[in-house]
Amino acid sequence: MQEDEPETEVINENILLVYPNPAREYFTVEYAVAKDIENLYLVLTDIRGNEVYKRPLSYVQDQIIVPAEQLPTGQYLCTVQAGDVVLKTKKFILAK
């Protein structure tokens, strides 16, 4: 590799981070998927499996801040999925 070539990071596995945990007013979701996939979504479900938040993801790697004021205190699952296929899930707690 020559000096003037930019370095590129190769992602070999799907990555999902949710913090702070427990969260209060907001939480940050960092994700990266190993392949260029269409129809990516961030989905939050409560512990009973009810979908409480869903948004399309435009990039294969990003950081998103999610406001939590509309969500009740409890345990949640944060999932990155491609269509109906789950790529990665993390559990987190919302404590107000």
Secondary structure, 3 states (H helix, E strand, C coil): CCCCCCCCCCCCCCEEEEECCCECCEEEEEEECCCCCCCEEEEEEECCCCEEEEEEECCCEEEEEEECCCCCCEEEEEEEEECCEEEEEEEEEECC
